[in-house]
Amino acid sequence: MALLGRSILRRAGQLLFGIALILISGQAGAKPAQKSTAQVKAAIIYNVCKFVEWPETTFDRDLFSIGILGDTDNLPDFNSLKGKSIAGRPIALRNVKSRDDLEGCSLLYVAGTDCDTWRSLIGDGIEFHILTLSECDGFAKDGGMIQLTRRGKRTGFEINRAAVDASGFQLSSQLLRMATIVEVEP
């Protein structure tokens, strides 16, 4: 019986020692790291992509390439997508600076800093079969496919069905129900 009591006391001591180490190192009171805005956008982009049926012409080899136009300071925040896959293909990230960089992109994300230049770079996007996504105001109305919107703390979507359909993408009914459909006059 005395042996059992010592074993329990030894384990309790080890437990208290472990708790003390955590308290001394300051980890017990630490708040979880908050995600940056770009990391949240990367997660939203990843989740939106799960609701898209991708034409085979969209893919470059065996990769799902996401081109990022503008705001390259946030490019490292998109690294949270590395190791993940879309449509059975591993995600690759690339910085887009010119029309040549679009070759092989499956998705083009237009950062808020390049709202005025994306159209001259990609045209209507049909020849590339690239899904375009941005948070730029008026993006969907100006021919972009999916626009991220903010209403208070909620993120929503505007979808330009004509642009999506013309490029051969199929969006799931679930994604369409969550979105505001933008009608664009020809």
N, C-alpha and C positions, 0 to 999 in steps of 0.2 A: 504494500500500500504506500509506503514511504517513497518507493521508487516511482510509482505512478504520479505522486504529488510533485516530485522533482521534475519529471518530464513536462508536466503541465506548466510549472513555474518557468522552466527554461523556454518553452514555446511562447509563453506570455511575455517574457523578457525580450525575446527576439522580435516579437510583434511591436512592442513598445519602442524598441531601438529603431526599427524600420520607420515607424511613425515619426519619431524624433528626427531622423535624417531627412524625411520629407519636409517637416516643418522648418528645419534649419536651412535647407536649400531654397525655401520659399515657393516650392512648387504647389503646396497645398492651397495657397491663396491665389495662385495665378489664374487669370481668366483665360478661357480658350482663345486662341488666336482668331481674330476676326478676319473674314475674307475681304479682299479688296473688291472694289466695284468691278474691275476687269475679271477677277476670278469668278464672281457671280455671273457676269455676262458669259464667260466661257462655259459655265455649268448650264446656263439657259440654252446656249447654242447647241451643246451636246444633247440636251434633252429634246429640243425641237427636232434635231436630226433623226431621232428615233422614230418620229412620226412621218417621215418622208420615204416614199418609194423612189429609189434612185435609178434612173436609166443607166444601162451599162456604159453608155458613152460618157458618163460623168467621171469615170475613174481613170486615174493615171496608174498604170501597172496594177500592183496589188495594194496601193495606198489610198487612203482617204485624205486628200490634201486640203487643208484649210488655209486659204490665203487671207492675210490681214493687211488691209490698206489703211495706212495712217497710224498715228499714235503708237509708234514702235516702243515707246517707253513701257507700255503695258504688255508687250509680247511675252516677257517671262511669266506673267500671270496666267497666260494661256497654256503654260507647260503642264498645268494640272490635267490637261487632256491627253498628254503623252501616256502611253501604256493602255489607253482605251481604244476601242474600235467602233466603227460605224459601218453598217452593212457588211460585217465580217472582215473589214479591212482596218489595219492599224492607222491611227491618225498621225499625220505629219503636218507640221506647221511651216508656213513660209511667209516671208515679208514680201508684199507686192508693192513694187515701185513703178513698174511699167507694164504695158500690154503683154510683153513677152513673158512676164512672171505669171500670167494667168494660165499658161499652158499646163494642163494636168490638174488644175484646181477643181475640187468638187464643190466647194463653198467659198464664197468671198464675203468676208466680214468687213464692212466699211465702218471704221471708227468715226466718232463724232468730229474728229479734226479734219476729215477729208470729205465732207458732205458735198462740196462743190465740184470735186474732181472725178468722182467715181464714174459718172455717166460718160465722160469723154474717154475714159480708160476702157470701159467694158461695152459701151454701146447698149444694145438691148440684151446682151448676154446669151442670145439664142445660139449663136455660132459656137460658143464655148460649153454650153450645157452646164452652167455654173449657177447654183442656187445663191441668190444674193440676200444678205441680211444686214441690217443696220439699225442704229438708234437715231439716225438723222431725222429731223423733223421733215415731214412730207416725202420721205423715202419711197413709201409704197405708192403714193399718188404720182410720183415722178418716174415710175417704171420699175422701181425696186420690187423685190418679191415679198420679203417679210421685214416688217419694221417693228422693233421693240419699242414699246411705249411705257410711260410711267404715269400712274394716276395715284397720287399720294404715295403710299408705300408699296403699292401693287404694280407688278410688271405685267403688261399685256402685249398683244400682238395685233398688228394690222397686216392683212394679207391681200396682195394684189393678185386675184385669181387668174386674170388674163395673162399676166406675165409668167406666173407659175405654169399654167397650162401650155403656153406657147413654147416653153423650154422643155416640156416632156416630163415634168415632175408630177407625182401624185401625192397629195397631202392626205393624211388620215382624217376621217370624219371627227375624231377626237380633237385634233389640232384645230380644225376648222370651227368646231363649236366653241372653242376658247377664244377665237379671234374675232376681230371686227373685219368684215370683208370690205375692201376698198374698190369701188367701181370707178374705172377710169374711162373717160370718153375718148373714142379714137380720133 
